C-alpha cells in the first residue's frame, strides 16, 4: 500500500527522521506554552457559537489514511462540521470566530495532531476525500508525507476566503484554479525540501 506513494521526489528515511524529531520537539513545546491560551479560546468559542468550542473534521493524511483534524469552532450551528469552503463575510462566523480565523488561531489545536504523528508543522494542508482522490500519477507522492499546519501553499493563499468571496462560482474556482496551483506549490515544496525551508515557512507564518 505504501509503495504506491513513493517516487524519486519523496523524502528519504533520514529526512523523515529529522522532520519528525523537529515536529515532536516544537509541537510539545508549543502545547506546553499555549495550553492555557488554547483552552481559553475553546471556552470563549463555546460561548460565542453555542456549541463546544473544539471540533473535529475528517481529512486525508499520510498514505491516504483518514484522521480527524482539530480546530477551534468559529461558526454558529453545526454546519461548520460539514462545510469545507468558507467565504469571507459568512454570516455564520461569530465576531470572535473572525478574530480567530484572521490570525489562524483556530488551527492551534492541530499541534496535538502533530505531536500524535498525524500531521507535521509544515506540509501540504490535509484535504478532504473528494480532493485527495483527484491526485494523479506523480502527484500522489504528496500522500507520502504528513499534511502540515502551514506550508508554502497555505502562505500563498493566506487570504483564500477573501479571494473566494470575490468569485461568481467559488466552488468551481476552488476546484479548477486554487486546487491545481496548490498541488504544484506542494510538489515544489516536497522536491526541494530542507529543514531550513520548514523553519523559514514557520517564521513567515508568524
Sine and cosine of phi, psi and omega as CSV:
sin_phi,cos_phi,sin_psi,cos_psi,sin_omega,cos_omega
0.00,0.00,-0.73,0.68,-0.06,-1.00
-0.92,0.38,-0.55,0.84,-0.13,-0.99
-0.87,0.49,-0.48,0.88,-0.04,-1.00
-0.93,0.38,-0.23,0.97,-0.02,-1.00
-0.99,-0.14,-0.15,0.99,-0.04,-1.00
-1.00,-0.02,0.79,-0.61,0.10,-0.99
-0.68,-0.73,-0.07,-1.00,-0.07,-1.00
-0.91,0.41,-0.27,0.96,-0.04,-1.00
-0.97,-0.26,0.16,0.99,0.07,-1.00
-0.98,0.19,0.32,-0.95,0.02,-1.00
-0.95,0.32,0.59,-0.80,0.07,-1.00
-0.99,0.14,0.10,-0.99,-0.09,-1.00
-0.88,0.48,-0.62,0.79,0.00,-1.00
-0.91,0.42,-0.69,0.72,0.02,-1.00
-0.90,0.43,-0.63,0.78,0.03,-1.00
-0.89,0.45,-0.65,0.76,0.01,-1.00
-0.90,0.43,-0.72,0.70,0.03,-1.00
-0.86,0.51,-0.72,0.69,-0.03,-1.00
-0.90,0.44,-0.63,0.77,-0.02,-1.00
-0.94,0.35,-0.67,0.74,0.03,-1.00
-0.89,0.46,-0.68,0.73,0.04,-1.00
-0.86,0.51,-0.72,0.70,0.00,-1.00
-0.89,0.45,-0.71,0.71,-0.02,-1.00
-0.87,0.49,-0.75,0.66,-0.06,-1.00
-0.89,0.46,-0.77,0.63,-0.12,-0.99
-0.98,0.18,-0.46,0.89,0.09,-1.00
-0.94,0.33,-0.63,0.77,0.05,-1.00
-0.90,0.43,-0.70,0.71,0.03,-1.00
-0.89,0.45,-0.67,0.75,0.01,-1.00
-0.90,0.45,-0.65,0.76,0.02,-1.00
-0.91,0.41,-0.62,0.79,0.04,-1.00
-0.90,0.43,-0.73,0.69,-0.07,-1.00
-0.95,0.30,-0.61,0.79,-0.15,-0.99
-0.97,-0.23,0.09,1.00,-0.07,-1.00
-0.82,0.58,-0.81,0.59,-0.06,-1.00
-0.93,0.37,-0.66,0.75,0.10,-0.99
-0.87,0.49,-0.61,0.79,0.02,-1.00
-0.91,0.41,-0.70,0.72,0.03,-1.00
-0.88,0.48,-0.67,0.74,0.02,-1.00
-0.89,0.47,-0.68,0.73,0.01,-1.00
-0.91,0.41,-0.58,0.81,0.04,-1.00
-0.91,0.42,-0.66,0.75,0.02,-1.00
-0.90,0.44,-0.74,0.67,0.02,-1.00
-0.89,0.46,-0.62,0.79,0.03,-1.00
-0.92,0.40,-0.56,0.83,0.03,-1.00
-0.89,0.45,-0.67,0.74,0.03,-1.00
-0.93,0.37,-0.67,0.74,-0.10,-0.99
-0.97,0.26,-0.47,0.88,-0.04,-1.00
-0.98,-0.20,-0.31,0.95,-0.03,-1.00
0.99,0.13,0.13,0.99,0.04,-1.00
-0.69,-0.72,0.28,-0.96,0.03,-1.00
-0.80,0.60,0.75,-0.66,-0.18,-0.98
-0.96,0.29,-0.10,0.99,0.05,-1.00
-0.91,-0.42,0.75,-0.66,0.02,-1.00
-0.67,-0.74,0.23,-0.97,-0.06,-1.00
-0.84,-0.54,0.56,-0.83,0.10,-0.99
-0.77,-0.64,0.64,-0.77,0.04,-1.00
-0.97,0.23,0.78,-0.63,0.03,-1.00
-0.72,-0.69,0.23,-0.97,0.03,-1.00
-1.00,-0.09,0.80,-0.59,-0.03,-1.00
-0.94,-0.34,-0.45,-0.89,-0.05,-1.00
-0.87,0.49,0.67,-0.74,-0.01,-1.00
0.88,0.48,0.36,0.93,0.05,-1.00
0.98,0.19,0.12,0.99,0.02,-1.00
-0.98,0.19,0.65,-0.76,0.00,-1.00
-1.00,0.08,0.48,-0.88,0.09,-1.00
-0.51,-0.86,0.10,-1.00,-0.02,-1.00
-0.94,-0.33,0.90,-0.44,0.03,-1.00
-0.98,0.18,0.58,-0.81,-0.01,-1.00
-0.98,-0.20,0.67,-0.74,0.04,-1.00
-0.58,-0.81,0.39,-0.92,0.15,-0.99
-1.00,0.06,0.74,-0.67,-0.08,-1.00
-0.92,0.38,0.72,-0.70,-0.02,-1.00
-0.84,-0.54,-0.06,1.00,-0.06,-1.00
-0.87,-0.50,0.45,-0.89,0.12,-0.99
-0.98,0.21,0.47,-0.88,0.05,-1.00
0.98,0.21,-0.14,-0.99,-0.06,-1.00
-0.98,-0.18,-0.02,1.00,-0.10,-0.99
-0.87,0.50,-0.52,0.85,-0.09,-1.00
-0.88,0.47,-0.42,0.91,0.01,-1.00
-0.92,0.39,-0.33,0.94,-0.07,-1.00
-0.93,-0.38,-0.43,0.90,-0.09,-1.00
-0.99,0.13,0.70,-0.72,0.02,-1.00
-0.88,-0.48,-0.15,0.99,0.10,-1.00
-0.86,-0.51,0.87,-0.49,-0.01,-1.00
-0.83,-0.56,0.71,-0.71,-0.01,-1.00
-0.99,-0.16,0.51,-0.86,0.09,-1.00
-0.88,0.48,0.66,-0.75,0.00,-1.00
1.00,0.02,0.04,1.00,0.04,-1.00
-0.84,0.54,0.81,-0.59,-0.09,-1.00
-0.92,0.40,-0.31,0.95,0.00,-1.00
-0.97,0.24,-0.34,0.94,-0.03,-1.00
-0.96,0.27,0.79,-0.61,0.00,-1.00
-0.97,0.23,0.22,-0.98,0.05,-1.00
-0.87,0.49,-0.69,0.72,0.04,-1.00
-0.92,0.40,-0.59,0.81,0.02,-1.00
-0.90,0.44,-0.62,0.78,0.04,-1.00
-0.89,0.46,-0.62,0.78,0.05,-1.00
-0.89,0.45,-0.71,0.70,0.00,-1.00
-0.89,0.46,-0.69,0.72,-0.05,-1.00
-0.94,0.33,-0.57,0.82,-0.01,-1.00
-0.86,0.50,-0.66,0.75,-0.04,-1.00
-0.97,-0.23,0.21,0.98,0.05,-1.00
0.86,0.51,0.40,0.92,-0.01,-1.00
-0.95,0.32,-0.35,0.94,0.03,-1.00
-0.92,0.38,-0.23,0.97,0.00,-1.00
-1.00,0.02,-0.18,0.98,-0.11,-0.99
-0.84,0.54,-0.57,0.82,0.03,-1.00
-0.87,0.50,-0.28,0.96,0.02,-1.00
-0.93,0.36,-0.14,0.99,0.16,-0.99
-0.85,0.52,-0.53,0.85,0.06,-1.00
-0.93,0.38,-0.66,0.75,0.06,-1.00
-0.85,0.52,-0.60,0.80,0.03,-1.00
-0.93,0.37,-0.75,0.67,-0.02,-1.00
-0.87,0.49,-0.59,0.81,-0.01,-1.00
-0.97,0.22,-0.13,0.99,0.04,-1.00
1.00,0.02,0.16,0.99,0.01,-1.00
-1.00,0.04,-0.42,0.91,-0.02,-1.00
-0.69,-0.72,0.10,-1.00,0.11,-0.99
-0.84,-0.53,0.31,-0.95,0.06,-1.00
-0.90,0.44,-0.63,0.78,-0.03,-1.00
-0.81,-0.59,0.71,-0.71,0.02,-1.00
0.27,-0.96,-0.05,-1.00,0.07,-1.00
-0.90,0.44,0.61,-0.79,0.07,-1.00
-0.91,0.42,0.61,-0.79,-0.01,-1.00
-0.94,0.35,0.77,-0.63,-0.06,-1.00
-0.99,-0.12,0.25,-0.97,0.14,-0.99
-0.99,0.13,0.25,-0.97,-0.10,-0.99
-0.84,0.55,-0.66,0.75,-0.06,-1.00
-0.86,0.51,-0.55,0.84,0.01,-1.00
-1.00,0.05,-0.68,0.73,-0.01,-1.00
-0.86,0.50,-0.54,0.84,0.01,-1.00
-0.93,0.36,-0.27,0.96,-0.02,-1.00
-0.99,0.12,-0.16,0.99,0.04,-1.00
-0.92,0.40,0.75,-0.66,-0.07,-1.00
-0.80,-0.60,0.56,-0.83,0.12,-0.99
0.82,0.58,-0.80,-0.60,-0.08,-1.00
-0.89,0.45,-0.41,0.91,-0.01,-1.00
-0.89,0.45,-0.39,0.92,-0.06,-1.00
-0.94,0.35,-0.15,0.99,0.10,-1.00
-0.88,0.47,-0.39,0.92,0.01,-1.00
-0.89,0.45,-0.39,0.92,0.03,-1.00
-0.99,0.13,-0.05,1.00,0.01,-1.00
-0.99,0.12,-0.20,0.98,0.01,-1.00
-0.88,-0.48,0.32,-0.95,-0.01,-1.00
-0.97,0.26,0.63,-0.78,0.07,-1.00
-0.92,0.40,0.39,-0.92,-0.10,-1.00
-0.90,-0.45,0.31,-0.95,0.12,-0.99
-0.94,0.33,-0.65,0.76,0.04,-1.00
-0.71,-0.71,0.13,-0.99,0.00,-1.00
0.06,-1.00,0.11,-0.99,0.00,-1.00
-0.83,0.56,-0.66,0.75,0.00,-1.00
-0.93,0.37,-0.60,0.80,0.04,-1.00
-0.90,0.44,-0.63,0.78,0.03,-1.00
-0.94,0.34,-0.65,0.76,-0.01,-1.00
-0.89,0.46,-0.63,0.78,-0.02,-1.00
-0.95,-0.32,0.67,0.75,0.00,-1.00
-0.90,0.44,-0.40,0.92,0.03,-1.00
-0.95,-0.31,0.60,0.80,-0.09,-1.00
-0.86,0.52,-0.66,0.76,-0.04,-1.00
-0.89,0.46,-0.65,0.76,0.04,-1.00
-0.92,0.39,-0.65,0.76,0.01,-1.00
-0.89,0.45,-0.70,0.71,0.00,-1.00
-0.91,0.41,-0.57,0.82,-0.03,-1.00
-0.90,0.43,-0.38,0.93,-0.02,-1.00
-1.00,0.04,-0.06,1.00,-0.06,-1.00
-1.00,-0.08,0.55,-0.84,0.05,-1.00
-0.93,0.37,-0.59,0.80,0.01,-1.00
-0.78,-0.63,1.00,0.09,-0.07,-1.00
-0.84,0.55,-0.67,0.74,-0.04,-1.00
-0.89,0.45,-0.69,0.73,0.02,-1.00
-0.92,0.40,-0.66,0.75,0.01,-1.00
-0.90,0.43,-0.63,0.77,0.02,-1.00
-0.90,0.43,-0.68,0.73,-0.05,-1.00
-0.96,0.28,-0.64,0.77,-0.15,-0.99
-0.99,-0.15,-0.25,0.97,-0.02,-1.00
-0.87,-0.50,-0.87,0.49,-0.07,-1.00
-0.91,0.42,-0.74,0.68,-0.06,-1.00
-0.86,0.51,-0.79,0.61,-0.01,-1.00
-0.87,0.49,-0.63,0.78,0.01,-1.00
-0.93,0.37,-0.60,0.80,0.05,-1.00
-0.89,0.46,-0.67,0.75,0.03,-1.00
-0.87,0.50,-0.69,0.72,0.00,-1.00
-0.91,0.41,-0.65,0.76,0.04,-1.00
-0.89,0.45,-0.64,0.77,0.01,-1.00
-0.94,0.34,-0.58,0.82,0.06,-1.00
-0.90,0.44,-0.68,0.73,0.03,-1.00
-0.89,0.45,-0.63,0.78,0.04,-1.00
-0.87,0.49,-0.73,0.68,-0.06,-1.00
-0.93,0.37,-0.67,0.74,-0.03,-1.00
-0.92,0.40,-0.42,0.91,-0.05,-1.00
-0.88,-0.47,0.49,0.87,-0.11,-0.99
-0.90,0.44,0.61,-0.79,0.20,-0.98
-0.43,-0.90,0.42,-0.91,0.01,-1.00
-0.89,0.46,-0.62,0.79,0.01,-1.00
-0.88,0.47,-0.62,0.78,0.01,-1.00
-0.92,0.39,-0.56,0.83,0.09,-1.00
-0.90,0.43,-0.71,0.70,0.02,-1.00
-0.88,0.48,-0.68,0.73,0.01,-1.00
-0.87,0.49,-0.65,0.76,-0.01,-1.00
-0.91,0.42,-0.64,0.77,0.03,-1.00
-0.91,0.42,-0.67,0.74,0.02,-1.00
-0.88,0.47,-0.70,0.72,0.01,-1.00
-0.91,0.42,-0.55,0.84,0.03,-1.00
-0.90,0.44,-0.69,0.72,0.06,-1.00
-0.91,0.41,0.00,0.00,0.00,0.00
